[in-house]
Amino acid sequence: VQLQASGGGLVQAGGSLRLSCAASRSIFSINLMGWYRQAPGKQRELVAVTTNSGVTTYADSVKGRFTVSRDNSKDTVYLQMNSLKPEDTAVYYCRATITVMAPYIYWGQGTQVTVSS
């Protein structure tokens, strides 16, 4: 499956952005989809993920500010980011995990989010 992320940009602290991740096939049966991020000099980290049954998991640093959702009719996963902080600045990557006999992981190309203070 190919993933196309979009929606990044430059925003002031306190602002909002919505990221989109469009898949090249139906996401109905994709077990886990969501977002990771990587800031300069840091390891890639989980931001928010959602299962195909709607269970969500968030990093503590974004709880209450970010919301992950999926629209199966559009084969798209979203990340609504509110109350953005400078420390949210990173490249955000979409990821899909398909588990058959073993987990297969797919990454999108990344989209830059920059939050100015």
C-alpha positions as CSV (number, residue, x, y, z in Angstrom):
1,V,0.0,0.0,0.0
2,Q,1.2,3.5,-0.8
3,L,0.6,6.4,1.6
4,Q,0.5,10.1,0.6
5,A,0.7,12.5,3.5
6,S,-0.2,16.2,3.2
7,G,-1.3,19.2,5.2
8,G,1.9,20.3,6.8
9,G,3.1,23.8,7.0
10,L,4.2,26.8,9.1
11,V,1.9,27.9,11.9
12,Q,2.2,30.1,15.0
13,A,2.1,28.6,18.4
14,G,-1.5,28.1,19.5
15,G,-2.6,27.5,15.9
16,S,-4.0,24.4,14.2
17,L,-3.3,22.2,11.3
18,R,-4.9,19.1,9.9
19,L,-2.8,16.4,8.3
20,S,-4.2,13.9,5.8
21,C,-2.9,10.5,4.8
22,A,-4.4,9.0,1.7
23,A,-3.9,5.3,1.0
24,S,-3.7,3.7,-2.4
25,R,-6.1,1.0,-1.4
26,S,-9.0,0.4,0.9
27,I,-8.1,1.0,4.6
28,F,-11.1,-0.9,5.9
29,S,-9.0,-4.0,6.7
30,I,-5.8,-2.2,7.7
31,N,-5.3,-3.1,11.3
32,L,-3.5,0.0,12.5
33,M,-2.9,3.4,10.9
34,G,-1.6,6.6,12.3
35,W,1.1,9.2,12.7
36,Y,4.7,9.3,13.9
37,R,7.0,12.3,13.9
38,Q,10.7,12.9,13.9
39,A,12.3,16.1,15.1
40,P,15.9,17.1,14.1
41,G,18.4,15.0,16.1
42,K,15.7,12.9,17.7
43,Q,14.3,9.4,17.1
44,R,11.0,8.9,15.3
45,E,8.2,8.7,17.9
46,L,4.6,7.7,17.9
47,V,2.1,10.6,17.9
48,A,-1.3,8.9,17.5
49,V,-2.7,5.7,16.0
50,T,-6.1,4.2,15.4
51,T,-7.2,0.6,14.9
52,N,-9.7,-0.5,12.3
53,S,-12.2,-0.9,15.2
54,G,-11.7,2.7,16.3
55,V,-9.4,2.3,19.3
56,T,-6.9,5.2,19.6
57,T,-3.6,5.7,21.3
58,Y,-1.9,9.0,21.8
59,A,1.5,10.1,23.0
60,D,1.2,11.8,26.4
61,S,2.7,15.0,24.9
62,V,-0.3,15.4,22.5
63,K,-3.2,14.1,24.5
64,G,-6.0,16.6,24.6
65,R,-4.6,18.6,21.7
66,F,-4.4,16.1,18.8
67,T,-7.1,13.9,17.4
68,V,-6.6,11.0,15.0
69,S,-9.4,9.7,12.9
70,R,-10.0,7.5,9.8
71,D,-12.5,7.8,7.0
72,N,-12.9,4.4,5.4
73,S,-15.0,5.8,2.6
74,K,-12.1,8.0,1.5
75,D,-9.3,5.6,2.5
76,T,-7.8,8.5,4.5
77,V,-6.5,9.0,8.0
78,Y,-6.4,12.4,9.6
79,L,-4.5,14.1,12.4
80,Q,-6.2,17.2,13.7
81,M,-3.6,19.2,15.7
82,N,-4.8,22.1,17.9
83,S,-2.9,24.3,20.4
84,L,0.3,23.6,18.6
85,K,3.6,24.2,20.4
86,P,7.1,24.8,19.1
87,E,8.1,21.4,20.4
88,D,5.6,19.9,17.9
89,T,7.9,20.9,15.1
90,A,8.9,17.8,13.2
91,V,8.4,15.8,10.0
92,Y,5.2,13.9,10.4
93,Y,5.0,10.4,8.9
94,C,1.9,8.4,8.2
95,R,2.2,4.7,8.9
96,A,0.0,1.6,8.2
97,T,0.4,-1.8,9.7
98,I,-1.2,-4.8,8.0
99,T,-1.1,-8.0,10.0
100,V,-1.6,-11.3,8.1
101,M,0.8,-14.0,9.2
102,A,3.2,-11.2,10.4
103,P,3.0,-7.4,10.6
104,Y,3.8,-5.5,7.5
105,I,4.6,-1.8,8.0
106,Y,4.2,0.9,5.3
107,W,5.4,4.5,5.6
108,G,4.3,7.6,3.8
109,Q,6.8,10.2,2.6
110,G,6.5,12.7,5.5
111,T,5.2,16.2,5.8
112,Q,6.9,19.1,7.6
113,V,5.2,20.8,10.5
114,T,6.9,23.9,11.8
115,V,5.5,25.8,14.8
116,S,6.9,29.2,15.5
117,S,6.9,30.8,18.9
